[in-house]
């Protein structure tokens, strides 16, 4: 049976620059074996005990992939005429079969827009400092849906009754 895992993390790139953290908020919670997080990170978390802290280093190929310059494309500016473009902004699109994708605006001028289909963290070594705070069996409903039930939600204030 799957588990529900909750953890705090700080994510840094290979140079040690903090990219993301949830230390000032709620823990990240997920149902295992549903593909919700990077597989190597999930594997490490599954092997930890509640209260344990660990650093997990994930190479690009095990994270968001190696950077692929072939995924950079130049498109006509008129395709973006209703958008106030900024370098580095992310735009969402949808494939013909309904899947959502994200592109990053790399550059633009009056005639064209350079967009990048690579994940923003492609090519990056990811360093996660994690602390496991919750590990329990998933309910049948959680196992079926892959979603953590709020009635079992771990509250950051540890009261298990408020809506913090």
ZAKOLZA-643006 format. One line per 5 residues: number of its first residue (from 0); their letters; for each residue x, y, z of N, C-alpha, C. Coordinates in pm, whole numbers, plus 32768, in hexadecimal, padded with zeros to 4 digits. Layout:
<sites>
NUM) A) X:Y:Z:X:Y:Z:X:Y:Z ~ ...
</sites>
This chain:
<sites>
0) XXXXX) 8054:7F89:8000:8000:8000:8000:8058:807C:8000 ~ 8028:80E4:7FBE:8071:8161:7FB8:8072:81A9:803D ~ 80C8:820A:8046:80D6:825C:80BE:80B4:82ED:809D ~ 8090:8337:8103:8088:83C8:80FA:8105:83FB:813F ~ 814F:844E:80F8:81CB:8485:812D:81BD:851D:8131
5) XXXXX) 81E9:8558:819F:81ED:85E9:81AD:827A:8614:81D2 ~ 82A9:867F:8193:8331:86AB:81AF:8343:8740:8196 ~ 83A6:8776:81DB:83D3:87FE:81C2:8451:87F3:816D ~ 8468:8858:8119:84DE:8853:80C3:8512:88DF:80A4 ~ 8590:88E2:8084:85D0:8954:8043:8615:891B:7FC9
10) XXXXX) 85FA:8957:7F55:8636:892B:7ED8:869C:8991:7EAB ~ 8717:8961:7E92:8782:89B7:7E60:87B5:897D:7DDC ~ 87EF:89D3:7D89:882F:89A0:7D0F:88BE:8976:7D31 ~ 8906:894A:7CCD:898E:8918:7CE2:89EF:897F:7D1A ~ 89CF:8A01:7D09:8A24:8A6B:7D3E:89FA:8A92:7DCC
15) XXXXX) 8993:8A52:7E01:8966:8A6E:7E89:8901:8ADF:7E94 ~ 88CF:8B10:7E23:886B:8B7B:7E24:87E2:8B3D:7E41 ~ 879C:8B76:7EA5:8718:8B43:7EC9:86B5:8B61:7E58 ~ 8672:8AF9:7E28:860F:8B04:7DBC:8582:8B06:7DF6 ~ 856B:8AB4:7E5D:84E6:8AA9:7E97:84F1:8A6F:7F23
20) XXXXX) 848E:8A8C:7F76:848A:8A56:7FFD:83FC:8A60:8032 ~ 83D8:8A04:8088:8355:8A0C:80CB:8366:8A17:8163 ~ 83DC:8A3D:8190:83F6:8A44:8220:839D:8AA8:8268 ~ 836F:8B0F:8222:831A:8B74:8260:8285:8B59:8249 ~ 8265:8AE2:8216:81D9:8AC5:81F7:81B2:8A3A:8224
25) XXXXX) 815C:89FE:81D6:812B:8978:81F4:8188:8910:81B8 ~ 818B:8899:81F3:81DE:882E:81B9:81A4:8801:8133 ~ 81F9:87CF:80DD:81CB:8792:8062:819F:8705:8084 ~ 8126:86DF:8059:80F2:8659:8073:80CA:8619:7FEF ~ 80E3:8596:7FE4:80C1:854E:7F6A:80AB:84BB:7F89
30) XXXXX) 8067:8478:7F2E:8054:83E8:7F36:80C2:83A8:7EE2 ~ 8107:8347:7F1B:8177:8308:7ED5:8148:82B8:7E5D ~ 81A7:82A1:7E05:8194:824B:7D8F:812C:8280:7D2D ~ 8117:8303:7D2D:80B6:8341:7CD1:80FA:83A2:7C71 ~ 817F:83AE:7C79:81C8:8405:7C1F:81BA:8499:7C3C
35) XXXXX) 819B:84BC:7CBA:8187:8548:7CDD:8208:8598:7CED ~ 8276:8555:7D10:82F5:859C:7D22:8363:8550:7CD7 ~ 83D7:858C:7CD0:844B:854F:7C8D:8463:84C5:7CC9 ~ 846B:845D:7C76:8478:83D4:7CAA:84EA:83BE:7D0D ~ 8561:83F5:7CF3:85CF:83DF:7D51:85B3:8421:7DD8
40) XXXXX) 8575:8496:7DD8:8552:84D7:7E56:84EB:8483:7EA2 ~ 8487:8451:7E5B:8423:83FC:7E9B:8463:8380:7ED8 ~ 84BE:8341:7E8F:8502:82C9:7EC0:854D:82E6:7F42 ~ 8592:8357:7F46:85DB:837E:7FC0:857C:8395:8034 ~ 850E:83DD:801B:84AD:83FA:8085:846D:837A:80BA
45) XXXXX) 8452:831B:8062:8415:829D:808D:8470:8250:80EC ~ 84F3:8265:80E0:8553:821F:8134:8573:8267:81B6 ~ 8534:82D9:81CD:854F:8328:8247:84E8:830C:82B4 ~ 850B:8332:832E:84B2:8329:83A1:8485:83B7:83C5 ~ 840D:83C2:8400:83D9:8444:842B:843E:8486:8488
50) XXXXX) 845A:8506:846F:84BA:8552:84BE:8545:8553:8481 ~ 855E:84FA:8422:85E1:84F2:83E3:85F4:8563:837F ~ 8670:8595:837A:8697:85FB:8318:8702:85BF:82BD ~ 86FF:85E9:823E:875E:85B2:81DE:8770:8613:816B ~ 87E6:860E:812F:87FE:8659:80B4:87FA:85F5:8040
55) XXXXX) 87AB:8617:7FDA:879C:85C1:7F65:87CC:860F:7EEB ~ 8830:85D9:7EA8:8867:861A:7E30:8836:85CE:7DB6 ~ 87FA:8618:7D5A:87C0:85DC:7CE2:8803:861A:7C67 ~ 8843:85C6:7C18:8883:85F3:7B9D:8818:8613:7B34 ~ 8838:8668:7AD1:87D4:8692:7A6F:8787:861F:7A2D
60) XXXXX) 87CA:85B6:7A06:8786:8547:79C2:871F:8502:7A1B ~ 8731:850A:7AA0:86D2:84CD:7AFE:866A:8531:7B2E ~ 8679:85B0:7B07:861D:8618:7B31:85C3:8642:7ABE ~ 85E2:86B7:7A86:858F:86EC:7A19:85D2:86DD:7991 ~ 8637:8689:798A:8679:866C:790C:86EB:86CB:78ED
65) XXXXX) 873B:86A4:788D:87A7:86F9:785E:876C:8766:7806 ~ 87AE:87D9:7803:877E:8847:77B0:878F:8822:771E ~ 8725:8835:76CF:8726:8812:7641:8715:8891:75EE ~ 8780:88C2:75AD:8774:893C:755F:8713:8930:74E9 ~ 86F2:88B6:74C0:8692:88A3:7453:8603:88C4:747D
70) XXXXX) 85ED:88D7:74FE:8569:88FB:7530:8554:8992:753A ~ 85B0:89DE:74FE:85A2:8A70:74F7:8570:8A91:746B ~ 850B:8AE6:7464:84C8:8B01:73E5:84B0:8B97:73D5 ~ 84B9:8BC7:735A:8499:8C52:733B:8410:8C54:72F8 ~ 83B5:8CA3:7331:832B:8CAC:72FE:830E:8D3C:72D5
75) XXXXX) 82B1:8D4F:7277:828C:8DD8:724F:824E:8E25:72C4 ~ 8271:8EA4:72CF:8241:8EF9:733C:81A9:8F02:733D ~ 8169:8EFF:72C9:80D7:8F0D:72C4:808D:8E9B:730D ~ 80CD:8E29:7321:8090:8DBC:736E:807F:8DE3:7402 ~ 80C4:8E4B:742C:80C5:8E74:74B8:8092:8F02:74CA
80) XXXXX) 804A:8F37:7467:8026:8FC5:7468:7FCB:8FEE:74DC ~ 7F82:8F90:7517:7F29:8FB3:7587:7F6F:8FA5:760F ~ 7FEF:8F81:760E:8039:8F67:768A:80A2:8FD3:769E ~ 80A5:900B:7717:810E:906A:773B:818A:9018:7761 ~ 81E4:9004:7701:8257:8FAB:7714:82C2:8FE6:776D
85) XXXXX) 8301:8F8C:77BA:8377:8FAF:780A:83D8:8F3B:77FF ~ 8458:8F59:77F7:84BD:8EEE:77F4:84B3:8E9C:7874 ~ 84B6:8E19:7865:84B1:8DBF:78D8:8425:8D96:7901 ~ 83BE:8DD8:78CB:8335:8DB4:78F1:8312:8D2A:78B9 ~ 82BA:8CE7:78FE:828D:8C63:78D1:8200:8C6E:789A
90) XXXXX) 81EB:8C2C:782A:8168:8C28:77EA:8139:8B98:77E5 ~ 80B6:8B87:77F0:807B:8B02:77EE:8035:8AEC:7769 ~ 8042:8A74:7736:7FFE:8A4F:76BB:7FC0:89C6:76CB ~ 7F7E:8999:7660:7F3D:8916:7665:7F55:88CF:75E0 ~ 7F7C:8850:75EA:7F91:87FF:7572:7F09:87D9:7539
95) XXXXX) 7F05:87AA:74BB:7E86:877F:7480:7E3D:8713:74D0 ~ 7E89:86C0:751B:7E48:8657:756C:7E28:8686:75FB ~ 7E34:870A:7614:7E07:8741:7693:7E6E:874C:7701 ~ 7EEB:8725:76E8:7F51:872E:7750:7F84:87BE:775A ~ 7F97:87EC:77D5:7FCA:8873:77ED:8062:8872:77E8
100) XXXXX) 809B:88D9:77AD:812C:88E8:77AC:814F:8978:77CE ~ 81CC:898B:77F8:81FC:8A0F:781E:8273:8A31:77C5 ~ 8279:8AAD:7797:82EE:8ADE:774F:8320:8B5B:7798 ~ 839F:8B74:778A:83DC:8BEC:77C5:8402:8C4B:7754 ~ 83DF:8CCA:7763:8405:8D30:7701:8498:8D52:771B
105) XXXXX) 84EE:8D31:76BA:857D:8D4B:76C7:85A2:8DD7:7697 ~ 8560:8E02:762A:857E:8E84:75EF:850D:8EA8:758F ~ 8505:8F27:7569:84A1:8F50:7507:84C6:8FD9:74D1 ~ 8492:8FF6:745B:849C:907B:7420:8419:9095:73D5 ~ 8415:90F7:737F:8399:9118:7338:836E:90B0:72D3
110) XXXXX) 83CA:9058:72A9:83AC:8FF6:7241:839F:8F66:7272 ~ 83E4:8F45:72DD:83E6:8EB9:7307:83F1:8EA9:739E ~ 83D2:8E2E:73CB:83DA:8E0A:7458:8426:8D86:7461 ~ 848C:8D83:74B6:84D9:8D08:74CD:849E:8CC4:7548 ~ 846A:8C4A:7536:8430:8C00:75A5:847E:8B7E:75BB
115) XXXXX) 847F:8B53:7637:84CB:8ADD:7660:846A:8A78:769E ~ 8463:8A01:7661:840B:8997:7691:844B:8942:76FF ~ 84CB:8956:771B:850C:890C:7788:84CB:8931:780C ~ 84C7:88D3:7869:849B:88F4:78F1:84FB:895D:7927 ~ 84CB:89BE:7975:8525:8A26:79AA:859B:89EF:79FA
120) XXXXX) 858F:8977:7A30:85FE:893C:7A7D:864A:88D1:7A2D ~ 862F:88C7:79AB:8679:8867:7957:870D:888C:795A ~ 8762:8827:7966:87F2:883D:7969:8829:8861:79F1 ~ 87D3:8872:7A53:87FE:889A:7ADA:8811:8820:7B34 ~ 887D:8822:7B83:888A:87C4:7BF1:8832:87FA:7C61
125) XXXXX) 87DE:87A4:7C99:8780:87CE:7D01:87AF:8798:7D88 ~ 87B7:87F1:7DEA:87E1:87CA:7E70:876B:87E6:7ECE ~ 872F:877C:7F00:86BE:8787:7F5C:86EE:876D:7FE9 ~ 86D6:87CC:8044:86E6:87B5:80D3:865A:8799:8106 ~ 8641:871E:8133:85BA:86F4:8157:85B1:86C9:81E9
130) XXXXX) 853A:86DA:8221:851A:86A6:82A6:8494:8660:829C ~ 8493:85DE:82B9:8418:8590:82B3:83C8:85A8:8333 ~ 8349:85D4:8322:82F7:85F0:8398:827A:8599:839F ~ 825B:8552:8332:81E3:84FF:8330:81FC:8487:82D7 ~ 81D4:8411:8309:81DC:8397:82B9:8172:8339:82F1
135) XXXXX) 810A:831F:82A0:809F:82C7:82CE:8069:827B:8256 ~ 801B:8212:8272:7FDA:81C8:8207:7F70:8220:81C5 ~ 7F6A:821A:8143:7F02:8263:80F9:7E7D:821A:810C ~ 7E11:8266:8113:7D8C:8229:8118:7D6E:81EE:808F ~ 7D06:819D:8086:7CDF:8164:8005:7CBC:81D1:7FA2
140) XXXXX) 7C78:8239:7FD2:7C53:82A9:7F7C:7CCF:82F3:7F4B ~ 7D2E:830D:7FA5:7DAA:8350:7F7D:7DF7:82FD:7F18 ~ 7DF8:827A:7F2E:7E3E:821F:7ED3:7DFC:8224:7E49 ~ 7D79:8228:7E47:7D2F:8228:7DC7:7D3D:82AC:7D7C ~ 7D35:831B:7DC6:7D36:839E:7D84:7DC1:83DC:7D78
145) XXXXX) 7E1C:83B3:7DD0:7EA1:83F0:7DD3:7EA3:8476:7E1A ~ 7E32:849C:7E56:7E28:851D:7E9C:7E23:8506:7F33 ~ 7E6C:8558:7F7E:7E6D:854E:8011:7DEA:8587:8045 ~ 7DA6:853B:809A:7D27:8568:80D4:7D41:85D1:813E ~ 7CF0:863A:813F:7D03:86A5:819F:7CE1:867C:822D
150) XXXXX) 7C8A:8619:823F:7C68:85EE:82C7:7CDF:85AD:830C ~ 7D40:8581:82BD:7DB9:8546:82F6:7E2E:85A6:82ED ~ 7E12:8621:82C4:7E7A:8683:82AA:7EC8:86A4:832A ~ 7F4B:86A8:831F:7FA0:86CD:838F:7FA4:8765:8397 ~ 7F81:879A:8408:7F7D:882B:8419:8005:885B:8449
155) XXXXX) 8034:88CA:840D:80B7:88FE:8431:80BC:892C:84C2 ~ 8049:8949:84FE:8048:8973:858B:803D:88FA:85E8 ~ 8032:8883:85AF:802C:8804:85F9:7FAC:87F2:864A ~ 7F43:883F:862D:7EC9:8831:867C:7E6C:87C7:8643 ~ 7E7A:87A8:85C1:7E28:8747:857A:7D92:8766:857D
160) XXXX) 7D6E:87E5:8593:7CDF:8804:8591:7CBF:8889:854E ~ 7D1B:88E3:8542:7CFB:8965:8507:7D11:8961:846F ~ 7CFB:89D2:8430:7D0F:89D9:839F:7D85:8A32:837E ~ 7DF4:8A1A:83C3:7E6A:8A6F:83B1:7EA9:8A61:8328
</sites>
